[in-house]
Structure formats: structure tokens, C-alpha cells
């Protein structure tokens, strides 16, 4: 039975299935990517590669309706969110097209006094890279990996999530239609064992994975055995810290937006709400009222704000987490009901450090709310997690915002705003949330030979 299948989570219907790649197809993908790197990558300029990437952005916009419809069916994203994701992917490709020559430019080194000649750091591609992508943002995740690396001249072998075979094929077609040569971007329906084979192949120079801790551990282990560069973007349990506000309704709206993005299935969604005791009761009441007003619905309808979770299994897992949290003493303030793959917005309180939920990531529309007496307690609670992806701080005191931002153990801190990701801003975490950065100029530093050229 194939691992790759489209199962519409809104209906439970298996729409289509696709055969897993044969070993011969995997070998052909590696060979094509290697040949493209030896040929096209070395003969093309950064400006030329950038213009191809720009065409990829244009095709995303031209095919937005078609591309969006695919992921609504594959993983239940609402149609409005799906169209927004396609646009954001296009924005990312355009950013790297605009900055292609900046990314690849020589970086002069000021030599010590008395030294003759020149020295520069010259950016050079590494070779074929394997990308292992998740289901929650099928286009955006690929864009932030493929965009900078193709501009650099690396070539891409892409293993997408098994539930996203049709969007994966559509992306490959976009790259072909944009004018990329054969092998520059190759989609392969590889099994996990075949992915390990790709990582171990001496022609492949690195692997980037966005996904679960379990998947990240497995990929990093294989990469380590073969001395391959690995970039990991993993989970998160991001805190939303509310210390003061002159607009509680606005703060609640931001909190709900940050929790409900992508039906709650976002690594950097706000998941733990850490609220000053003076604001806690009012915040909890307003948050609960606002979240429970959002009803799950048909993801194909423009007015739907909350679709199904990505699969029946995902909804069952979230259900089990919530029930386990309550069994260990948490208070179910609202929600907690599952209907097939649909899960209603849920609010929990009273999750103490001895509750299994305290250290877990709720990947769905579940908010856990805490009361704290002061800034120090807020920071301590925010940092008391194995994750360290993003974080959000709301305060009317600018100095406090800066101070708390400096104390948070995370790769990203947003002060007084949410959903502010942008192509120029680096994305990534620390601790169990990952080891790398994507987007922004830092993304082009992950898989590149920073070659010293010293001339006397």
C-alpha cells in the first residue's frame, strides 16, 4: 500500500493514492540533481538563477486558485488561508529573486596591517540537498527552503509529506514551467528508508527537515553518521505573555489570532497564555468567549475560519492529549469535543508542572492559560519548556518589552504584534525547536561553502 494518498479530512474520503518511488526512481532523482549541480549550477549566474525563482513566484500567483484547492483537500486548510499561503510563498520567492546577487556577493576581509593583497569570502553552492517537508504549510515550507538554496546554486530533491502528493507534484511542475532545467528541483515520493538512503548518498550534501521532534531525531542521526549538514525546524509551545495593556479586547483578538492560525496547526502559534494576575480573569473570560464563537466548518467556504485538523489521526491525538490533561487535574473551561477530524476551540487552565500536558505541544485549537503575579514569574514560566521557537510579549512599557525579549529563551520574540512573519525575517528556534534559520538573509547561510580566497 502506498504511503502517499490524498484523504480529505473534511469527509474522510480517500480521493487518490500514488505509488511510493521505486529504488530506481530514487537513484534517478539523485543522479539528475547531481548532474544539474555540476552543469547548470556552475554555468549560471546568481542573477540568472534569481530570475528563474522570480518566475516561480509569478506562477504561484497565476495558479493560486488551483494550488490552494489542492491543499484544502489534502490537509483541510481553509480556502482563505490556503490562498494566503500561496501568496506568501510567492512573496518568499520574490524576496530571494530580489536579493540573489546580494546573497552570493563576495565579502571582503580587511587584512591585518602590513599584509599585502586581498582576501574575500566567496559563497559557493554545496550540491544536491534533500528537503523533507511537513503537511501543515505545503507551499510556504518548500518556498523558504528552495528559494534561497536555488539562488545559491544548490539543487533540490524534495520529499514532501505523504498526505501532500498532489501539491508536491504541482510545485515540481511550477519549477519545470518556470524554466529550471531537469534535476534542479526534483520531487520524489520516497519512503522513510529511501530518504535515509538519499541522505547517505555521497552526492547529496545536506538535508533540511521541518517536522516533529521524532522525525528530526531520526534524520539528524542518519545525517550525523554520514557527516552531512542538517537543518532542523521542529515543534514549539510558544508563550503569549500579557503583562499590561490599555486595550484588552485588542490583546484578546491578537491572542486568538495567534492561537487559531492554520486551525491551530502552526509550529510558532501561541499555545501557552501567561497573563498577569490583574488581567487574568477578564482575559480568560474574553478569550473563551471569542474562541468558542468560532465554529468548525466546511474548509472550501470562504467564510469558514476553522476547518478540520489535517487528519482523523491528528484529531484523535489532540483529543487524547486534552483528556489526559483533564485526567491529571487540568480544568476544561470550554470545548474539548471532537467530531471526526473536526475539533472545537478549547480552553484549559490549571495545567501544573506535574501534568503531562505541561511539557507537550497541542497541535490544534487548544489554549492553555496561566496566571502569574509579576514579570519574573512570567519569564520563568515562559522559559520552563523544552521548546524554544517563538514567543509573544504584550506590554504598554517599552522598556519592559525590551527587557523581557532579552530574557526569553526562544529564536523569535514579537512584542505587541502577532502573525507578523515576513520573507526578510529569519525563522527558527533553539532547544528542542531546531538548529537552523530559514527566511531572511540567514537562510542563505545554512547550505553554502563560505570559501576563503586569499590573493597575495
N, C-alpha and C positions, 0 to 999 in steps of 0.2 A: 504494500500500500504506500502511495506517495506521501511524503511529509508535506508537500506543497498543495494546499487546497484553499479555495475561497468558500468560507462558511459564513453566510450573512448572520451576524449576531442578533440582528433585529427580528429575524424569522426563524433562525436555526437551520435554514436550508443550506445544504451543500450545493453551491452553484456550479463549481468546476474544480477539477483536480488536474495536477500536472506532474509528470514523472520526474523523480529525482534524477539528477545528471548521472550519466554513466562515468566510469573512471576515464574512459577515452575522451569524453566531453570536458572533464576537468583538466586533463592534460592539454587538450586543445586550447582551453581558456588561458592556462599559464603560458603556453607557447606563444599565443597571439599577443598577450600583454608584454611578454619579454621581447618579442620581435618589434612591437610598436615602440618600446622604450629605446631599443638600440637604433631604430631608424628615425621615426617621426619625432620623438622627443629631442633627439640630439641635433636634428636638422632644422627644427623650427625655432623661432624666436619667442620670447615671452609675450611680445605684442601679438604675434600671430595666434598663440595659444589663447590669449585673453579674448581675442575676437571670436574664436570658436565658443568659448564659455559664454560670451555675451549672446551669441545666437541660441545657446541652450536656454538662457533666461527668456529670450523672446518667444521661443517655442512653448515654454511653460505658460506664458501669458496667453498665447494664442489657443492653447489646448486646455485652458483652465477647467472648463465645464467637463470635458471628458476625463481629465485626470482626477478631478475632485470626486466624480461619481464612482470611480473605481475604489477609492479608499472608504467611502461611505459604505460600500458593500463589503469590503474586506474586513474592516475593523470598527465599523459603527460610528465613525466620526460624523458629527452633524454637517450638513451640506454647507452651511455658512462657514463653519470652522475649516472645512476641507478646502473651500475656495480661498480662504485666507492663508492657509498653509502653502498652497501652490504659489500664491503671490509672494509670500515671504521667501520661499525657495528661490524664486526669480530674483528677488532683491539681493540675496546672498551671492548668486552667480554674478550679478551685475557688479557688486562690490569688488569681487576678485578680478573681474574683467577690467574695471577702472584702475585697479591697483597692481596689475600684472607686472609692470616694469619696476614699480617701487618695491614689490616683494622680492624680485630677483636681482635688484641692483647691487653692485659691489659696495662693500662697506669698508672705506679706507681706515687704516690704523695709523695713528700718529706714532712714529718711531721714536725711540729714545734719542736724546741729544747726542749728536756725533755719528749716528747711523746713516749710512748712505743708501739711496734707492727708495723703494716704495714697498708697501705691504697692504694687501686687501683681503677681506673675507669674501669669497665668491660663492654664491648659492648654486648648488648643483643638485639635480634630482638624484634619488636613490635607486629607483627602478619600480617594478610592479609592486603594488600594495594590495592586500586583502582588506576589504571593508565588510564587517559583519554588522548589519543594521537591524534595528528593532521595528516593531509594528506600530508604535504609538504616533510617530510622525514620519510616515513613509517617504515623503519628498524632502522635507526640511532636514532630516538627519543625513540623507545622502548628499544634499547640497553643501552642507558645512564640512563634509569630508572630501567630496570630489572636487569642489570648486577650487580651493587653494592648491590641492595636490596636482591637478591637471595643469594649472597655470605654471607650477614649478617644473612640470615635465614628467612627473611620476605617472604611471599608468595604473588603472583601477580594475581589480577583479572584485565584483560585488556579490556577496551572499546576503540576500535580503531575508526578512522573517518569513517562515514557511506559510504564514497566512496572507502574505502580500505578493503572490506570484504575478498578478496582472499589473499592478503598479510597478513592480520591478521590471517587467518586460517593457512597459510603456516608457520608463526612464531610459532604458537602453536604446529604445527606438528614437527618443529625443536626441541622444548623443549622436547616433548614426545620422539622423536627418540634419543635425547641425553641421555636419561635415567632418567630425572626428574620424580618423582612419580606423580600420579594423584593428582591434586589440587595445585601443586607447582606453575604452570603457567596455568591460565585458560582464554581463550578468550571467550567473551560474546558479542553478538550483541544486546546490551542494548539500550533502548531509553533514552532520557534525564531524563524522570521521573523515570525510573528504576535506572539510575545512582544515582539519588538523594536518592532512597531507599537504594542502596548499601552503600552510604556514611553514611547514618543514622543508619545502622545496627550496633549493639554493638560489633559484632565480627570483624568488619573492623576498622582498627586503623589509617588509614590516606588515603589521596588522593593526587595524583600528576597530574597536568594538564599542558599541553603545548598547547597554542591556543590563541584565541583572548581575548581582554580585557572583552568583554561581557561574554564570556564563563567563564573566570577566576572569574569575579564578582559573577556569578551565583553559581559556585562551592564553592567559599570561603564563600558565605552566608550560604549555606547548611552545610558546614563543621563547620562554627562558631556556628550554632545553636546546633550542636551535639558535640561540643568541640573536634573536630578531627584535628590532624595536617594536614596542607595543604601546598603543594609546588606548586608555580606557575611560569611558564615560558611563558611570554606574548610577545607582539609585540615590535617593535623597529623602530626608524628612525635615524639610526646611521650616524654620521658625518664622512666625509673623509676630513681631514684638510691638505691642501698643503701650507706650509709656505715658503719652499725653496727646490730647487733640482738642481743637476748637470746632471740630466737625465730626461728631461721632457717626452720623449717618454716612458721611463720605468714607470714613475709615472702615465701616462695615461693608460698604459696597466694594472697596478695594480688597478686603479680606475674602469676600465671596468670589469675586473675580479671580483672585489668586488661587483659590481652592478648586473652583469648578472648571477651570480651563481644561479643554480636552476631556470633558466629563470626569475630571479629577485624575486623569491618567497622564500626568506630566511629572518628570523627574524633579523639576525645580518648582513644582506647585507648593504653595504654602500649605502645610499639613498640621503643624502644631501652633496653636494660637496662644501666645504668652502675654497676658493682659494685666496691667497694673490693677491692684485691688480696688482702687477708687472708681475704675471704669468697668470692672468685670461684670457685674450683674446686668447693667444696661447693655453692654456689648454682647453678652451671651444671649439676652432676650432678642435683640435686634438681629444678630447673626442667625439664630434659629428661625426667626420669622422669615427672614429673607431667603435662606437656603430652602426651607420647606415649601416655599411658594413656587419653587422650580420643580416642575413635574417631568419625569421621563417621557419621551415621545418619539415619534417617527423621525429618524435622522435625515430622511430625504426632504422634510418640510423646512422651509426657510425660517419659520417661527420657532422651531424646536431649539431649546437651549441645552438640553441634556438627553443624549442618546443612550443606547445600551453600552455596557462595557464591551471590551474588544472580543470577548468570547464568553460562552457559558461557564467555562472553567474559571475564567478571571472573576466572574461574578460570584461563583461558588467559593473561591478562595477568600474574597473580601468578606463574604457572609460568615465564613468560618472565623476570620480574624475578629470581626465585631462581636460575634457570640462568645468567643474565647475571652475577649477583653471584659465583657459584662460578667462572665462567669468568675473572673478574677477581681471583681469589685468595681469596675467602671460603671458610671451612670449613663444610661441611654436616654439622652434628653429628647431626641426626636429621631425619626427614621428607623433604619435598621431592617427594612423589608426588601427582599429580593423577589422579582418576578421574572423567571427565566434569566436572560442576561442583563435585564434592567435592574438597577439598584437605586433606591430613592436616597436623596440627600440625608445625611446622618450626622448628628452631633453627639459627641461623647465628652463627659467630664469625669473627674475623679480617677484618671489613669495615673496610678502611683508607680514608683520606680520598681516595685516588685511585680508589676503586671506585665505579662509578655508583650502587650501592646506598646509599652513604653519605649521599647527599642526597635519596633517594627515600622515599616513603611506601609501606609494604607494607600494602595494604588487605585483610587476611586473616590467618589464624592463623600468622604468622611472627614470631618473636622474634629480635632481633639483640642479642647480649650482648658487653659490653666490660669489660675490667679496667682500673682506674685506681689510681694509688698514693696519692692523697690527695684532700681536699675540693676544692682548687683545680683539679686536673685533671678532677675530676668535673663541676664547674661549666663549665669551658672546653669539655668535650666536649658537655655538655647544650645549651649555647648555640650550638654550631657547626652550625647548621642554618638554613635559610631559613624554617622554620616556627616558630610561637610560640603554640600553642594552650594545651595543658595540660601539667602536669608532676606528678611524684610524688617525694617525698623521704622516705626511711625512715632514722631515726637514733634512738639512745637518748639523745642530747644535745639537750635543748630549745633551748638557745642556738644550737646548730649548725643545728637545723631552721629557726629564725627567720632566721638569717644566710644560709643557702642559699636560702631562699624569697625573700629580698630580692635575691639576685644572679641568679636565674633570669629569663631573658627570655621570659616567657610571660604569657598572660592569666589563667591559673589555676594555683595551686600547692596541692596537697593533701599534707599532712605526716602520715605514718603512717596513712593510710587511702586506700582506692580505692572506686570506684563509689558515691561519696557525693553525686552530683548531686541537687539538691532544688529545688523551684519558687522558693524565695526566694533562691537563689544565682545571681548573674549568670554567664552562659556566653559566652565569646568569647575571641578571641586577638589577637595582634599579628603584625607582619611579614607573611609570605605566608599567614597563617592567617585573616586577615579584618580587618574595620574596625568591628565593632559589638558590642553586647551584647544577649543575649536572656535571658529569665527574670529573676526578681527585679524590684525596682522600676526598675532601669536600663533594662529592656526598654521601659518606657513613655516613655523619653526619646528614642527613636530617631525616631519619626514623629509629632511634636507641634509645634504652634505655641506657643512659650513667649511669650505675648503680654503685654507690659507695659501695665498700666492705672494711670495716674498721675492722681490727683484732687487738685485744689488746694483 
